[in-house]
Amino acid sequence: MNRIRTVASKIGSNRVFLMLISVLIAFIVWLFLVNEENEDIEREFTGVPVFYTGDEAQLSENGLIVTGYDTTAVTLVLRGKRNIVSHIDRSEISVTLDFTTIRASGKVPCTYTINLPEEVNFNELFITKIPEQIDVNIERIVPKVIPIRGSLEGSVGEGYLKENLKFTPASLTIRGPSSRVDEIDYAWVSIVQDNVTETIVANVEPILYDIEGNVVDTQGITMDYQSIQVELPIKMQKEVSLTVNLIAGGGADIDNATVEIKPSTIRLKGESSALSAINLLPLDKIDLGTINGKLTKTVPILIDDGMENLSGELTAEVTVTIVGLSTTARTARAFAAENAAPGYSVRFITSSMLVTIRGSADEFEFITDEDITVICDVSDIARTPGVHELDAEDISVIVAGANNVGVIKNYGRVSVEIAVEEN
C-alpha cells in the first residue's frame, strides 16, 4: 500500500507527464466535438482569378482574337462540411475559360470551369457561381499595310551629306484586332549615330505610331517583318576647281596661255571613295595652235556617273589668251602630198596659201615664203579621182630652219585633183 502511494506521489509531482495527459484528453474531446458538430458551412470567395484554356492559334485561323475579359469578376460560394470548406486555401482557387468553341466576334459569353485543390472532392460541395458566364471580347483580325518612316538621330561628319533613307521592305503589313489596327498610322525606324562619314546599313526593329505621333502598344499586333533593313546613304560633298587641258601648238606652249573659267569651281556630291581623289575637273582639250590671240567658248560641265553637281551650272565659259608672242604673215607656195596611193597622181589646184606664223619676233626676219611648206594628207581621197577640197584637219605646215616659231591653224582650204596615172 505504501508503494502504491509512493508511485502516485511521483506521478503527481511530474508536470510534463500531466501536461501530455491534458493535451491528449483535449484532442480526444475535440475529435468528439468535431464529429458530433461537423455541420454544413458556407464560404464566399470574391475576386477569383480567371485563366483561359484553348488554342489561340485556332482562333487566329478563324480570323479572331481575344481582346479582353475581366480576370477578377468571379465570385464563388462554397457550401459543405466544416472540415472540408474551412480548410480550402483561397490562393488555390481559380476558374478557367474555354475559348475552343468561339466562332464569332463581339461580346461572347463563355462558361468556365472551377479549379480547387486536388484533395477536395467536388461531390462533397455545393458551389454557386456568380456570374454563371464571363463575357469575352472577341474581334476580327484584319490586315493593314502601313508606310515605313525613319531618320538619322545624330549627325554627319563635316563635308558629308545624308540622303533619304531606304527601307527593305518599303512597307509593313500588320495584323490584329480592327480597333487596334485602325489607330496605327505608320512604322518608325531610326539610326542613332554621330559623325557619320559612310553609308550605313542596319536591321532595325520598327516602332508603331498612331496618327498623332504616339507610340502604339503592339500587344495583339503581328507584323510580317520583325526588323527592317535601313540604308542611310552618305555622300561626300566637295568644292572642285574647273580646268582645261591645254595642248601646245602654233608656237605657243602652256606658259604662253592665260586661262579664265567662269564659274571657276563647282560643288560635287558623290561617294567618298571616288570624290576624295578629285581636286580638278577637266572640261575640254584646247589646242593652242588654233588660237590667234584670244579664244572664248562655252563648254559643257560633264561629271562622272554617280556624282551630282550641287551648284547647278551645266556649262562654263572658258577664255584662253595667248601672251608674250608675236605674229606675222607669210605666203606659202610649196605644197606636198602625203599618203598618196600608188597608181594615182595628186595635182594641187591651190597655188598659194596665207599662213600666220607665231613666235619670237627676232626670228621672223629670217623666215621667207620659201621656208614654208604646206603638207596635205590625201589618205581619205587617195583612190577617188576628181577635184577635192581639204579642210584644216588634213593640213599641216612646216617652217624650215625655225625652232621657236609655229603656224596658227587657221588655214584656208586646199583644192587638189586626184587622177589615175596612165601607163
SULSUL-V207804 format. One record per residue. SS is DSSP state (a for helix, b for strand, c for the rest). OMEGA is omega in radians with two decimals (none if undefined). D_CENTER is the distance of its C-alpha to the mean C-alpha in Angstrom with 1 decimal. Layout:
ss=SS omega=OMEGA d_center=D_CENTER
ss=SS omega=OMEGA d_center=D_CENTER
This chain:
ss=c omega=3.10 d_center=111.2
ss=a omega=3.13 d_center=110.4
ss=a omega=3.14 d_center=107.7
ss=a omega=3.12 d_center=106.0
ss=a omega=-3.14 d_center=106.1
ss=a omega=3.13 d_center=104.6
ss=a omega=3.14 d_center=101.6
ss=a omega=3.14 d_center=101.1
ss=a omega=3.14 d_center=101.2
ss=a omega=3.13 d_center=98.5
ss=a omega=-3.12 d_center=96.2
ss=a omega=-3.12 d_center=96.6
ss=a omega=-3.13 d_center=95.7
ss=c omega=-3.07 d_center=92.4
ss=a omega=-3.12 d_center=89.7
ss=a omega=3.14 d_center=86.8
ss=a omega=3.14 d_center=88.8
ss=a omega=3.14 d_center=89.6
ss=a omega=3.12 d_center=86.0
ss=a omega=3.11 d_center=84.9
ss=a omega=-3.11 d_center=87.7
ss=a omega=-3.14 d_center=86.5
ss=a omega=-3.13 d_center=82.9
ss=a omega=3.13 d_center=84.1
ss=a omega=-3.13 d_center=86.4
ss=a omega=3.13 d_center=83.6
ss=a omega=3.13 d_center=81.2
ss=a omega=3.12 d_center=83.9
ss=a omega=-3.12 d_center=84.6
ss=a omega=3.09 d_center=80.9
ss=a omega=3.14 d_center=80.6
ss=a omega=-3.12 d_center=83.6
ss=a omega=-3.13 d_center=82.3
ss=a omega=-3.13 d_center=78.8
ss=a omega=-3.13 d_center=80.4
ss=a omega=-3.02 d_center=82.9
ss=a omega=3.12 d_center=80.4
ss=c omega=-3.10 d_center=77.0
ss=c omega=3.08 d_center=76.7
ss=b omega=3.04 d_center=73.6
ss=b omega=-3.08 d_center=71.1
ss=b omega=3.08 d_center=67.9
ss=b omega=3.13 d_center=64.6
ss=b omega=3.11 d_center=61.7
ss=b omega=-3.14 d_center=58.1
ss=b omega=3.10 d_center=55.6
ss=b omega=-3.13 d_center=51.9
ss=b omega=-3.12 d_center=51.7
ss=c omega=-3.09 d_center=48.1
ss=b omega=3.04 d_center=46.5
ss=b omega=3.12 d_center=44.4
ss=b omega=3.00 d_center=43.4
ss=b omega=-3.07 d_center=43.7
ss=c omega=-3.05 d_center=42.4
ss=c omega=3.10 d_center=39.2
ss=a omega=3.07 d_center=36.4
ss=a omega=3.11 d_center=34.6
ss=a omega=3.05 d_center=37.6
ss=a omega=-3.12 d_center=37.1
ss=a omega=3.11 d_center=33.5
ss=a omega=3.10 d_center=34.7
ss=c omega=3.12 d_center=36.9
ss=c omega=-3.09 d_center=34.1
ss=b omega=3.09 d_center=35.4
ss=b omega=3.09 d_center=34.5
ss=b omega=-3.14 d_center=36.6
ss=b omega=3.07 d_center=35.5
ss=b omega=2.98 d_center=38.5
ss=b omega=-3.10 d_center=42.1
ss=c omega=-3.07 d_center=44.5
ss=c omega=-3.13 d_center=44.6
ss=c omega=-3.02 d_center=47.8
ss=c omega=-3.00 d_center=49.8
ss=b omega=2.99 d_center=52.4
ss=b omega=3.11 d_center=55.9
ss=b omega=3.05 d_center=58.2
ss=b omega=-3.10 d_center=62.0
ss=b omega=3.11 d_center=63.6
ss=b omega=-3.14 d_center=67.4
ss=b omega=-3.12 d_center=69.4
ss=b omega=-3.10 d_center=71.8
ss=a omega=-3.05 d_center=71.5
ss=a omega=3.09 d_center=71.1
ss=a omega=-3.03 d_center=67.9
ss=a omega=-3.05 d_center=66.3
ss=c omega=-3.09 d_center=66.9
ss=c omega=3.14 d_center=65.1
ss=c omega=3.13 d_center=61.8
ss=c omega=-3.07 d_center=58.9
ss=a omega=3.14 d_center=56.6
ss=a omega=-3.14 d_center=53.5
ss=a omega=-3.14 d_center=54.2
ss=c omega=3.05 d_center=54.2
ss=b omega=3.04 d_center=51.2
ss=b omega=-3.07 d_center=50.6
ss=b omega=3.05 d_center=48.1
ss=b omega=3.10 d_center=46.7
ss=b omega=-3.09 d_center=46.3
ss=c omega=-2.98 d_center=43.4
ss=c omega=-3.07 d_center=44.2
ss=c omega=-3.08 d_center=46.3
ss=c omega=-3.13 d_center=43.8
ss=c omega=-3.07 d_center=43.0
ss=c omega=3.11 d_center=42.5
ss=c omega=-3.13 d_center=40.4
ss=b omega=3.07 d_center=41.9
ss=b omega=-3.00 d_center=44.1
ss=b omega=3.07 d_center=45.7
ss=b omega=-3.11 d_center=48.8
ss=b omega=3.02 d_center=48.6
ss=c omega=-3.14 d_center=51.5
ss=b omega=3.07 d_center=51.2
ss=b omega=-3.07 d_center=53.0
ss=b omega=3.11 d_center=54.5
ss=b omega=3.12 d_center=53.9
ss=c omega=3.08 d_center=56.9
ss=c omega=-3.06 d_center=57.8
ss=c omega=-3.07 d_center=58.9
ss=c omega=-3.10 d_center=62.5
ss=c omega=3.12 d_center=63.0
ss=c omega=-3.11 d_center=64.6
ss=a omega=-3.10 d_center=63.5
ss=a omega=3.14 d_center=66.9
ss=a omega=-3.09 d_center=68.5
ss=b omega=2.93 d_center=66.5
ss=b omega=-3.00 d_center=66.3
ss=b omega=3.03 d_center=62.9
ss=b omega=-3.12 d_center=62.0
ss=b omega=3.10 d_center=58.3
ss=b omega=-0.06 d_center=57.1
ss=c omega=3.12 d_center=55.3
ss=c omega=-3.14 d_center=56.0
ss=c omega=3.12 d_center=52.4
ss=b omega=3.10 d_center=49.0
ss=b omega=3.13 d_center=46.8
ss=b omega=3.11 d_center=43.3
ss=b omega=3.13 d_center=40.4
ss=b omega=3.10 d_center=38.8
ss=b omega=3.06 d_center=36.0
ss=b omega=3.04 d_center=34.4
ss=b omega=-3.13 d_center=30.9
ss=b omega=3.08 d_center=28.8
ss=b omega=3.06 d_center=25.3
ss=b omega=3.08 d_center=22.9
ss=b omega=-3.11 d_center=19.5
ss=b omega=3.12 d_center=17.4
ss=b omega=3.07 d_center=14.3
ss=b omega=3.09 d_center=11.2
ss=b omega=3.13 d_center=10.7
ss=b omega=-3.14 d_center=9.5
ss=b omega=2.96 d_center=9.8
ss=b omega=3.06 d_center=10.4
ss=b omega=-3.08 d_center=13.8
ss=b omega=-3.07 d_center=15.3
ss=b omega=3.04 d_center=15.8
ss=b omega=-3.14 d_center=15.0
ss=c omega=3.13 d_center=17.8
ss=c omega=-3.12 d_center=20.6
ss=c omega=-3.12 d_center=20.1
ss=b omega=3.12 d_center=16.3
ss=b omega=3.03 d_center=14.1
ss=b omega=3.08 d_center=10.6
ss=c omega=-3.11 d_center=9.0
ss=c omega=3.09 d_center=7.5
ss=c omega=3.05 d_center=4.3
ss=b omega=-3.06 d_center=3.2
ss=b omega=3.03 d_center=5.1
ss=b omega=0.05 d_center=7.6
ss=c omega=-3.10 d_center=10.2
ss=c omega=3.11 d_center=10.0
ss=b omega=-3.06 d_center=13.0
ss=b omega=3.07 d_center=15.1
ss=b omega=3.10 d_center=18.8
ss=b omega=3.11 d_center=21.0
ss=b omega=3.13 d_center=24.7
ss=b omega=3.11 d_center=27.5
ss=b omega=-3.04 d_center=30.6
ss=a omega=-3.11 d_center=30.6
ss=a omega=3.14 d_center=31.6
ss=a omega=-3.08 d_center=28.5
ss=a omega=-3.08 d_center=26.0
ss=c omega=-3.08 d_center=27.3
ss=c omega=-3.12 d_center=26.4
ss=b omega=-3.05 d_center=22.7
ss=b omega=-3.10 d_center=20.7
ss=b omega=3.06 d_center=16.9
ss=b omega=-3.07 d_center=14.6
ss=b omega=3.04 d_center=12.9
ss=b omega=-3.12 d_center=10.3
ss=b omega=3.04 d_center=10.1
ss=b omega=-3.11 d_center=9.7
ss=b omega=3.13 d_center=13.3
ss=b omega=3.12 d_center=14.2
ss=b omega=3.05 d_center=16.5
ss=b omega=-3.11 d_center=17.2
ss=b omega=-3.13 d_center=13.8
ss=c omega=3.11 d_center=14.7
ss=c omega=-3.09 d_center=12.2
ss=c omega=-3.13 d_center=8.5
ss=b omega=2.99 d_center=7.3
ss=b omega=-3.08 d_center=6.2
ss=b omega=3.02 d_center=7.9
ss=b omega=-3.01 d_center=9.6
ss=b omega=3.09 d_center=10.6
ss=c omega=-3.09 d_center=13.7
ss=c omega=3.04 d_center=13.6
ss=b omega=-3.08 d_center=16.4
ss=b omega=-3.12 d_center=18.4
ss=b omega=3.02 d_center=19.9
ss=b omega=-3.04 d_center=22.9
ss=c omega=3.14 d_center=23.4
ss=c omega=3.09 d_center=24.9
ss=c omega=3.10 d_center=22.0
ss=c omega=3.11 d_center=23.7
ss=b omega=-3.12 d_center=22.3
ss=c omega=3.07 d_center=23.7
ss=c omega=-3.07 d_center=25.4
ss=c omega=3.11 d_center=24.0
ss=c omega=-3.11 d_center=27.4
ss=c omega=-3.14 d_center=28.4
ss=c omega=3.05 d_center=25.0
ss=b omega=3.13 d_center=23.2
ss=b omega=-3.13 d_center=19.6
ss=c omega=3.03 d_center=18.8
ss=c omega=3.12 d_center=15.8
ss=c omega=3.07 d_center=16.4
ss=c omega=-3.12 d_center=12.9
ss=b omega=3.04 d_center=9.4
ss=b omega=-3.09 d_center=6.8
ss=b omega=3.07 d_center=3.8
ss=b omega=3.08 d_center=1.8
ss=b omega=3.14 d_center=4.2
ss=c omega=3.10 d_center=6.5
ss=b omega=3.14 d_center=10.0
ss=b omega=3.07 d_center=13.0
ss=b omega=3.00 d_center=16.6
ss=b omega=-2.99 d_center=19.2
ss=b omega=3.03 d_center=22.8
ss=b omega=-3.08 d_center=26.2
ss=b omega=3.13 d_center=27.9
ss=b omega=3.06 d_center=31.6
ss=b omega=-3.13 d_center=32.8
ss=b omega=3.03 d_center=35.7
ss=b omega=3.08 d_center=38.0
ss=b omega=-3.12 d_center=39.6
ss=b omega=3.11 d_center=43.3
ss=b omega=-3.13 d_center=45.7
ss=c omega=3.12 d_center=49.3
ss=b omega=3.12 d_center=52.0
ss=c omega=3.13 d_center=55.1
ss=c omega=-3.13 d_center=56.5
ss=b omega=3.00 d_center=53.4
ss=c omega=-3.03 d_center=50.9
ss=a omega=-3.13 d_center=47.8
ss=a omega=-3.14 d_center=49.9
ss=a omega=-3.07 d_center=51.8
ss=b omega=2.95 d_center=48.7
ss=b omega=-3.06 d_center=46.9
ss=b omega=3.03 d_center=43.5
ss=b omega=-3.12 d_center=42.0
ss=b omega=3.10 d_center=38.6
ss=b omega=-0.08 d_center=37.3
ss=c omega=-3.11 d_center=34.6
ss=c omega=3.13 d_center=34.8
ss=b omega=2.95 d_center=31.1
ss=b omega=3.10 d_center=27.7
ss=b omega=-3.13 d_center=24.3
ss=b omega=3.02 d_center=21.7
ss=b omega=3.14 d_center=17.9
ss=b omega=3.10 d_center=16.4
ss=c omega=-3.11 d_center=15.2
ss=a omega=-3.10 d_center=17.3
ss=a omega=-3.13 d_center=18.9
ss=a omega=-3.02 d_center=20.4
ss=a omega=-3.10 d_center=21.1
ss=c omega=-3.12 d_center=22.6
ss=c omega=-3.08 d_center=25.5
ss=c omega=3.05 d_center=26.3
ss=c omega=3.12 d_center=28.9
ss=b omega=3.10 d_center=30.9
ss=b omega=3.13 d_center=30.0
ss=b omega=-3.12 d_center=33.1
ss=b omega=-2.99 d_center=34.0
ss=b omega=2.98 d_center=37.1
ss=b omega=-3.12 d_center=40.1
ss=b omega=3.12 d_center=43.3
ss=b omega=-3.14 d_center=46.7
ss=a omega=3.12 d_center=49.1
ss=a omega=3.12 d_center=51.9
ss=a omega=-3.04 d_center=51.1
ss=c omega=3.06 d_center=51.3
ss=c omega=3.13 d_center=54.7
ss=c omega=-3.03 d_center=54.3
ss=b omega=3.10 d_center=51.0
ss=b omega=3.01 d_center=48.0
ss=b omega=-3.13 d_center=45.4
ss=b omega=3.08 d_center=42.7
ss=b omega=-3.09 d_center=39.4
ss=b omega=3.11 d_center=36.7
ss=b omega=3.04 d_center=33.1
ss=c omega=-3.09 d_center=30.2
ss=c omega=3.13 d_center=28.3
ss=c omega=-3.11 d_center=25.0
ss=c omega=3.05 d_center=23.2
ss=c omega=-3.14 d_center=20.5
ss=c omega=3.09 d_center=17.0
ss=c omega=-3.10 d_center=18.5
ss=b omega=3.11 d_center=19.1
ss=b omega=-3.11 d_center=22.3
ss=c omega=-3.12 d_center=21.7
ss=c omega=3.07 d_center=25.4
ss=c omega=-3.14 d_center=25.9
ss=c omega=-3.13 d_center=29.2
ss=c omega=-3.14 d_center=29.7
ss=b omega=3.08 d_center=33.1
ss=b omega=3.08 d_center=35.2
ss=b omega=-3.10 d_center=39.0
ss=b omega=3.08 d_center=40.6
ss=b omega=3.11 d_center=44.2
ss=b omega=-3.13 d_center=46.1
ss=b omega=3.09 d_center=49.6
ss=b omega=-3.10 d_center=52.1
ss=c omega=3.01 d_center=54.2
ss=c omega=3.13 d_center=57.2
ss=c omega=3.10 d_center=58.7
ss=b omega=3.10 d_center=61.5
ss=b omega=3.03 d_center=62.1
ss=b omega=-3.10 d_center=65.2
ss=b omega=3.04 d_center=66.2
ss=b omega=3.12 d_center=68.0
ss=b omega=3.13 d_center=69.2
ss=b omega=3.12 d_center=68.4
ss=c omega=3.12 d_center=71.0
ss=b omega=-3.13 d_center=70.2
ss=b omega=3.10 d_center=67.8
ss=b omega=3.13 d_center=66.6
ss=b omega=3.03 d_center=64.6
ss=b omega=-3.11 d_center=62.2
ss=c omega=3.04 d_center=60.9
ss=c omega=-3.10 d_center=63.9
ss=c omega=3.07 d_center=64.4
ss=c omega=3.11 d_center=67.6
ss=c omega=3.13 d_center=70.1
ss=b omega=3.12 d_center=68.9
ss=b omega=3.12 d_center=70.2
ss=b omega=3.09 d_center=68.5
ss=b omega=-3.14 d_center=70.5
ss=b omega=3.08 d_center=69.2
ss=c omega=3.06 d_center=70.1
ss=c omega=-3.06 d_center=68.7
ss=c omega=3.12 d_center=71.2
ss=c omega=3.12 d_center=69.7
ss=b omega=3.11 d_center=66.3
ss=b omega=3.12 d_center=65.8
ss=b omega=3.13 d_center=63.2
ss=b omega=-3.13 d_center=61.8
ss=b omega=-3.12 d_center=62.1
ss=b omega=3.11 d_center=60.0
ss=b omega=3.12 d_center=60.6
ss=c omega=-3.11 d_center=63.1
ss=a omega=-3.14 d_center=66.0
ss=a omega=-3.10 d_center=68.4
ss=a omega=-3.05 d_center=67.9
ss=a omega=-3.06 d_center=68.4
ss=c omega=3.14 d_center=72.2
ss=c omega=-3.11 d_center=72.3
ss=c omega=3.10 d_center=70.3
ss=c omega=3.12 d_center=72.4
ss=a omega=-3.09 d_center=71.6
ss=a omega=3.13 d_center=72.9
ss=a omega=-3.01 d_center=70.2
ss=b omega=3.10 d_center=67.4
ss=b omega=3.09 d_center=66.5
ss=b omega=3.14 d_center=64.0
ss=b omega=-3.13 d_center=62.2
ss=b omega=3.11 d_center=61.0
ss=b omega=-3.08 d_center=58.7
ss=c omega=-3.06 d_center=60.0
ss=c omega=-3.08 d_center=57.9
ss=c omega=-3.07 d_center=56.3
ss=c omega=-2.97 d_center=59.8
ss=c omega=-3.11 d_center=62.0
ss=c omega=3.14 d_center=63.1
ss=c omega=-3.13 d_center=63.1
ss=c omega=3.12 d_center=66.6
ss=b omega=-3.13 d_center=66.9
ss=b omega=-3.11 d_center=66.2
ss=b omega=3.04 d_center=62.7
ss=b omega=3.14 d_center=61.1
ss=b omega=3.11 d_center=58.8
ss=c omega=-3.07 d_center=56.0
ss=a omega=-3.11 d_center=55.1
ss=a omega=3.12 d_center=52.5
ss=a omega=-3.04 d_center=55.5
ss=b omega=2.96 d_center=57.7
ss=b omega=-3.08 d_center=58.1
ss=b omega=3.11 d_center=60.9
ss=b omega=3.06 d_center=62.7
ss=b omega=-3.06 d_center=64.7
ss=c omega=3.03 d_center=67.2
ss=c omega=-3.13 d_center=68.1
ss=c omega=-3.10 d_center=65.4
ss=c omega=-3.02 d_center=62.7
ss=c omega=3.08 d_center=61.1
ss=b omega=3.09 d_center=61.0
ss=b omega=-3.11 d_center=58.9
ss=b omega=3.10 d_center=58.9
ss=b omega=-3.02 d_center=56.5
ss=c omega=3.05 d_center=55.1
ss=c omega=-3.05 d_center=56.4
ss=c omega=2.93 d_center=58.7
ss=c omega=3.14 d_center=60.4
ss=c omega=3.11 d_center=60.6
ss=b omega=3.13 d_center=63.1
ss=b omega=3.11 d_center=65.0
ss=b omega=3.06 d_center=66.1
ss=b omega=3.08 d_center=68.0
ss=b omega=3.13 d_center=67.3
ss=b omega=3.08 d_center=70.2
ss=b omega=-3.14 d_center=71.3
ss=c omega=3.12 d_center=73.9
ss=c omega=3.12 d_center=77.2
ss=c omega=none d_center=78.8
